[in-house]
């Protein structure tokens, strides 16, 4: 809506945005987006195609994440992200990692009930060092809370870190966005006149073609109340093979099992 655009433009010149830009200049000083090596170089031209690899984690995983999240005063997203960062550290050999996520982009309360997409692209920088799970979660939680507190539109944020995206613009590297989606009420059992909507949440069939991504990988985990987690990874088929995406899923699952599930059992 026009009101939101006007509000956002006014904020761009305000003191809160100035404080946020100062935070991001310091937070992202010397940082580069963590790039995932591609199976094939990014094509210089042509249409990008997207496939979706879907998977299911049984109830042990969701229940363990919820328990560890309560113990560490974190959100489930922070625990899943900590596991993903551990996987990236093992894969890349780097402990200073920058992983993007999507946020709702609805920080002002008056916009909560407005229909439309307000998603924002938010980079999360975490130096996880060589610590154990509890240490990684603590650092992840601290980084997330600071980023949320200073969130501004990515186009404004990127001015504070102009070199941030360099690695994922290289032909052999791509960004991997990581998000946890909890949407049990999206149109499920809602009515409109004589029509009642149902939601199919347990989607497990992978698709060689699907809704398009601009580039790279999009991880999306959807925990359910019974502990089962439905996951999917969107990938640009011009650059990635499904076999390599499935291998990434197996590696992350191993980290979740050996760290989070094991910690919950102690």
C-alpha positions as CSV (number, residue, x, y, z in Angstrom):
1,X,0.0,0.0,0.0
2,X,1.0,3.6,-0.5
3,X,1.0,4.2,3.2
4,X,3.7,1.6,3.7
5,X,5.9,2.9,0.9
6,X,5.6,6.4,2.3
7,X,6.5,5.2,5.8
8,X,9.5,3.3,4.5
9,X,10.8,6.2,2.5
10,X,10.4,8.5,5.5
11,X,12.3,6.0,7.7
12,X,15.2,5.9,5.2
13,X,16.1,9.5,6.2
14,X,15.5,9.0,9.9
15,X,17.8,8.4,12.9
16,X,16.7,4.8,13.3
17,X,18.0,3.9,9.8
18,X,21.2,5.8,10.5
19,X,21.8,3.8,13.6
20,X,21.0,0.6,11.7
21,X,23.4,1.5,8.9
22,X,26.2,2.1,11.5
23,X,25.5,-1.3,13.0
24,X,25.7,-3.1,9.6
25,X,28.9,-1.3,8.6
26,X,30.6,-2.6,11.7
27,X,28.9,-6.0,11.8
28,X,29.7,-6.8,8.1
29,X,33.1,-5.2,8.0
30,X,35.3,-7.6,6.0
31,X,32.4,-10.1,5.7
32,X,31.5,-12.0,2.5
33,X,28.4,-14.0,1.9
34,X,29.1,-17.7,2.3
35,X,29.0,-19.3,-1.1
36,X,28.0,-22.8,-1.9
37,X,30.1,-24.3,-4.8
38,X,27.9,-25.1,-7.8
39,X,28.0,-28.3,-9.9
40,X,28.2,-26.1,-13.0
41,X,29.2,-22.5,-13.6
42,X,26.4,-20.0,-13.6
43,X,25.3,-19.4,-17.3
44,X,25.9,-16.0,-18.6
45,X,22.5,-15.8,-20.2
46,X,19.3,-17.8,-20.7
47,X,16.4,-18.6,-18.5
48,X,17.1,-20.0,-15.0
49,X,15.1,-23.2,-14.1
50,X,14.2,-24.4,-10.5
51,X,13.8,-27.8,-9.1
52,X,12.6,-28.7,-5.6
53,X,14.1,-31.5,-3.5
54,X,11.7,-32.5,-0.7
55,X,12.5,-34.6,2.4
56,X,11.0,-35.5,5.8
57,X,12.7,-35.5,9.2
58,X,10.8,-37.8,11.7
59,X,9.4,-36.6,15.0
60,X,12.7,-37.1,16.9
61,X,14.1,-34.0,15.2
62,X,11.4,-31.5,15.8
63,X,10.9,-32.6,19.4
64,X,14.7,-32.4,20.0
65,X,14.9,-29.0,18.5
66,X,12.0,-27.7,20.6
67,X,13.6,-29.1,23.8
68,X,17.0,-27.6,23.0
69,X,15.4,-24.3,22.1
70,X,13.7,-24.1,25.5
71,X,16.9,-25.0,27.3
72,X,18.8,-22.3,25.5
73,X,16.1,-19.6,25.5
74,X,16.2,-19.7,21.7
75,X,13.7,-20.0,18.9
76,X,13.6,-23.3,16.9
77,X,14.9,-21.3,13.9
78,X,18.0,-20.4,15.9
79,X,18.7,-24.0,16.7
80,X,18.1,-25.2,13.1
81,X,20.4,-22.4,11.9
82,X,23.1,-23.3,14.4
83,X,23.1,-26.8,13.0
84,X,23.2,-25.5,9.5
85,X,26.1,-23.2,10.4
86,X,27.9,-26.2,11.9
87,X,27.4,-28.1,8.6
88,X,28.7,-25.1,6.6
89,X,31.8,-24.9,8.9
90,X,32.5,-28.6,8.3
91,X,32.0,-28.2,4.6
92,X,33.9,-24.9,3.9
93,X,36.5,-25.0,6.7
94,X,35.5,-21.4,7.6
95,X,33.9,-20.5,11.0
96,X,33.1,-16.8,10.1
97,X,29.9,-17.4,8.1
98,X,27.2,-15.2,6.6
99,X,23.9,-16.8,5.8
100,X,20.9,-15.0,4.5
101,X,17.3,-15.6,5.6
102,X,14.0,-14.0,4.8
103,X,12.0,-12.1,7.3
104,X,8.4,-11.0,7.1
105,X,9.4,-7.3,6.7
106,X,6.4,-6.3,8.8
107,X,8.1,-4.5,11.7
108,X,5.5,-1.7,12.2
109,X,2.5,-3.2,14.0
110,X,-0.1,-1.4,11.9
111,X,1.0,-3.3,8.8
112,X,0.4,-6.8,10.3
113,X,-3.0,-7.3,8.8
114,X,-2.2,-5.9,5.4
115,X,-2.5,-8.4,2.5
116,X,0.7,-8.6,0.4
117,X,4.3,-9.7,0.4
118,X,6.7,-7.7,2.4
119,X,9.6,-10.2,2.7
120,X,13.1,-8.8,3.4
121,X,16.5,-10.4,2.7
122,X,18.6,-10.3,5.9
123,X,22.2,-11.5,6.2
124,X,23.2,-13.2,9.5
125,X,26.9,-13.1,10.3
126,X,28.0,-15.6,12.9
127,X,31.5,-16.6,13.9
128,X,30.9,-20.0,15.4
129,X,34.5,-20.8,16.1
130,X,35.2,-24.4,17.1
131,X,32.6,-24.5,19.9
132,X,30.2,-27.1,20.9
133,X,26.4,-27.0,20.2
134,X,25.6,-24.8,23.2
135,X,28.2,-22.3,22.2
136,X,27.1,-22.2,18.5
137,X,23.5,-21.7,19.5
138,X,24.4,-18.9,21.9
139,X,26.4,-17.1,19.2
140,X,23.6,-17.7,16.7
141,X,21.0,-16.3,19.1
142,X,23.1,-13.2,19.8
143,X,23.6,-12.6,16.1
144,X,19.9,-13.1,15.2
145,X,18.6,-10.8,17.9
146,X,21.1,-8.0,16.9
147,X,20.2,-8.4,13.2
148,X,16.4,-8.3,14.0
149,X,16.9,-5.2,16.1
150,X,18.6,-3.3,13.3
151,X,16.6,-4.7,10.3
152,X,16.3,-2.3,7.4
153,X,15.5,-3.1,3.7
154,X,18.3,-5.0,2.1
155,X,18.8,-2.4,-0.6
156,X,19.7,0.1,2.1
157,X,21.7,-2.4,4.1
158,X,23.8,-3.4,1.1
159,X,25.1,0.2,0.9
160,X,26.9,-0.4,4.2
161,X,28.6,-3.6,2.8
162,X,29.1,-3.2,-1.0
163,X,31.4,-6.2,-1.3
164,X,29.2,-8.6,0.7
165,X,27.7,-10.4,-2.3
166,X,30.9,-10.8,-4.3
167,X,31.4,-14.6,-3.6
168,X,27.9,-15.5,-4.7
169,X,28.2,-13.5,-8.0
170,X,31.2,-15.6,-9.0
171,X,30.3,-18.1,-11.7
172,X,31.2,-21.1,-9.4
173,X,29.4,-20.0,-6.2
174,X,25.8,-19.4,-5.2
175,X,23.9,-18.1,-2.2
176,X,21.9,-20.4,0.0
177,X,19.0,-18.8,1.9
178,X,17.9,-20.6,5.1
179,X,14.5,-20.3,6.6
180,X,12.1,-22.0,8.9
181,X,8.4,-21.6,8.1
182,X,5.7,-22.2,10.6
183,X,2.4,-21.6,8.9
184,X,-0.3,-24.0,10.3
185,X,-3.2,-21.6,9.7
186,X,-2.6,-20.6,6.1
187,X,-6.2,-20.9,4.8
188,X,-6.7,-24.3,6.5
189,X,-10.3,-24.8,7.4
190,X,-11.1,-21.2,6.6
191,X,-14.3,-20.4,4.8
192,X,-15.2,-18.0,2.0
193,X,-18.9,-18.1,1.3
194,X,-19.8,-21.8,0.7
195,X,-16.2,-22.8,0.2
196,X,-14.0,-24.3,2.9
197,X,-10.2,-24.4,2.3
198,X,-8.0,-27.3,3.2
199,X,-4.2,-27.2,3.4
200,X,-1.9,-30.0,2.3
201,X,1.2,-29.5,4.4
202,X,2.8,-33.0,4.0
203,X,4.3,-32.5,0.6
204,X,7.0,-35.0,0.1
205,X,7.3,-35.5,-3.7
206,X,10.3,-33.8,-5.3
207,X,9.8,-31.9,-8.5
208,X,12.3,-31.4,-11.4
209,X,10.5,-28.1,-12.2
210,X,8.6,-25.8,-9.9
211,X,8.2,-22.2,-8.8
212,X,11.2,-20.2,-9.8
213,X,14.1,-18.9,-7.7
214,X,16.3,-16.1,-8.9
215,X,19.5,-18.0,-8.2
216,X,21.2,-20.5,-5.9
217,X,19.5,-22.5,-3.1
218,X,16.5,-21.9,-0.8
219,X,16.3,-24.2,2.3
220,X,12.9,-24.2,3.9
221,X,12.0,-26.3,7.0
222,X,8.4,-26.5,8.3
223,X,8.1,-28.1,11.7
224,X,4.7,-29.6,12.6
225,X,3.1,-29.9,16.1
226,X,3.8,-33.6,16.2
227,X,7.5,-33.1,15.7
228,X,7.7,-34.1,12.1
229,X,9.6,-31.6,9.9
230,X,8.8,-31.2,6.2
231,X,11.7,-29.8,4.4
232,X,12.5,-28.7,0.9
233,X,15.4,-27.2,-1.0
234,X,14.8,-25.1,-4.1
235,X,17.8,-25.2,-6.4
236,X,18.7,-23.6,-9.8
237,X,18.9,-26.6,-12.1
238,X,21.2,-24.8,-14.4
239,X,23.8,-24.8,-11.6
240,X,23.0,-27.7,-9.3
241,X,22.1,-31.4,-9.7
242,X,19.5,-32.9,-7.4
243,X,22.0,-35.6,-6.3
244,X,24.3,-33.0,-4.8
245,X,21.4,-31.2,-3.1
246,X,20.2,-34.5,-1.6
247,X,23.8,-35.0,-0.3
248,X,23.6,-31.6,1.4
249,X,20.4,-32.6,3.1
250,X,21.9,-35.9,4.3
251,X,24.9,-34.0,5.7
252,X,22.7,-31.5,7.6
253,X,20.5,-34.3,8.9
254,X,23.6,-36.0,10.3
255,X,24.6,-32.8,12.1
256,X,21.1,-32.5,13.6
257,X,21.2,-36.1,14.7
258,X,24.7,-36.0,16.2
259,X,24.3,-32.7,17.9
260,X,20.7,-31.6,18.6
261,X,19.0,-35.0,18.9
262,X,22.0,-36.3,21.0
263,X,21.9,-33.2,23.2
264,X,18.2,-33.5,23.8
265,X,18.7,-37.2,24.9
266,X,21.2,-36.2,27.6
